[in-house]
Amino acid sequence: MKLDIPRRLRKRRYVALAVILLVILLGPYLVPLPRIGETFDPRELAHEESEFTEVLGLDVHYVRTGEGKTNLVLLHGFGASLFSWREVMDPLSKDFSVLAYDRPAFGLTERPTRGEWGNRNPYSGESQVELLLNLMDGMAIDQAVLVGHSAGAAVAVSAALDHPEKVIGLILVDPALGSHGGMLRYLRWIPQVRRLTLLLVRSIPSWGMDILYDSWYNTSRITDEIVEGYERPLKADNWDRALAEFTLAEPVSGIKGRLEEIEIPVLLVTGDSDEIVPTEDTVALADEFKNAEVAVIPRCGHLPHEERPSLFLKEVMDFLR
């Protein structure tokens, strides 16, 4: 039996659909972009030990220390920078040559905006790996142990898979090997989605430090200096637009099903109270590698190299020796 919907109800339905469509199309533009403070050329924000070099057309911020025969390259995670390695770089440099750098969209590395780059999106996963390899070549690093934290681990693993001749070991700290951006990535060409992403990114100064506190087991150890170190890159030119582009870019992909191809030694490090990448996920990941061991740091969250650096260094040094 066919139901006859009254004309007035059909009209209301069409009106409701029209309103929903208008909200979707215009909503992101009706919400004003949060204001951000004054921004500066990244070089003006650099520290005394900071160095810069051009890689693939980008002015890359890095610190290099130590003269050991074995090279370590440190890759920070999402929302961080080479600042996150501050507690472990000097101790590691006593035995190794250590290089830490700011990945594109983070820290004090140059942040080109859309229209300022050619065919290569510097924020895509493929470009992130390419930049790592070119940086190593520019530094005359033929082989290295890659140390990747969180999302930086995905870049390290991808490099090891595609260029095994350059990677002699992996240290993956609370590794996040999944993709970022979620559904936004698949809709990235829609202007409203781009505007919404920028809205979310611009609001980071109001809630971003909450993620930092969620990343620590003992938040009382987070000092004003640590907070300032994480906030400093938010004063660099184009930090907001670059981070929005990174969120929407194609991430490192296709690595989870290939981990058994990696034959080099792998160390997985995790805090026993990681709320960002669950501890059990990191422990389970060991079964997917041919040659992996796991170190669980007690009373520690998502940042073992910051929160429990001495315990982190012990596990890393034992592995490297």
Order of alpha helices (4+ residues) and beta strands (2+ residues): alpha-beta-beta-beta-alpha-beta-alpha-beta-alpha-beta-alpha-alpha-alpha-alpha-alpha-beta-alpha-beta-alpha-alpha
